[in-house]
Amino acid sequence: ENAATSISRLPLLDWNDVTGNAGYTLQIWKAGSSPVTVNVASNVSQYQFVTALLPNTTYFWKVQTKATNGPSVWSDTFTFTTSP
């Protein structure tokens, strides 16, 4: 849920699947930092962190679809805050 608080430091980000996509590009960042870009496979519409994020920190993220005719526009930006 957007703007959720007390989220696990190993969150699962989930978005709506786009049929016929060639993968996704995910960007995640915290205030004052540059986005980290993650490429996600075409058959997966979610991303599970394997390294813990910082405690009690608000993160922002967005995703776009890769397609044969180029990438889509970026999704809305979502936020969550990790647990202490």
N, C-alpha and C positions, 0 to 999 in steps of 0.2 A: 504494500500500500504506500502510495506517495506520502512523504513527510512522516513516515513511521519512525518511532523512537525505540530505544532499547533493543535494537536489532543485533542479532548474533554478529560477532566479529568475523565470521565465515559465512556471509550471507549468500543466498541463492537469488540471483537476479533473473526475472522471468518476464517475457514479453510475448505478444501475439505472433504466431508463426505466419510467414508470408509464403504462400504456395509458389513453387517454381523459383525460389531464391537460389542464389549461388553462395550463400553464407551471409554472415552478419559482421558488422564492425561495431564494437562496443567501446565507449569512452567513459572513464570514471576519473573523478578528481575530487579534491577537497579545496576549500576556499584558499586562494593565494597560491595554488600550485597548477602546473600544467597538466592537461589530461593525459592519462595512460591509455593507450589504444590496445585493444585485444581483438584478434580475429577469431570468430566463432564459426564452426562447421555449419554447412547448409541444413543438416538434418536435426539441428539443436536450436531451440528458441529459449535457451536459458544459459546462465553461466554461474558455476559454483566456485567460489574462492577457495584456494588451497593454502594460502598464507593469510594469517589473521590480519585484519585491518586494525588501525589504531583505536584504542578505547575512547568512548565518549566524544566521537568526532562525526561531524556532518559531512556526508559525501554526496556528490552529484553524479548522475549518469544519464547517458542517452545511447541510442542504438540506431543504426541504419542498415538497410538491406543491400546486399550486393546483388546485382542483376547483370544479365548479359549486355544490356544497353547502358550500363553505368550504375552508380549507387543511387539509392533513393535519397530524399531529404532526410535530415536527422529527425528522430522522434522528439517529442517534448522532452524537457529535462526533468528528471525525477530526483528526489532527495530521500535520504534516510540518515538516521543518527545511530551509531553503534552503542552498545551497552558499555557501562563503565568497566 
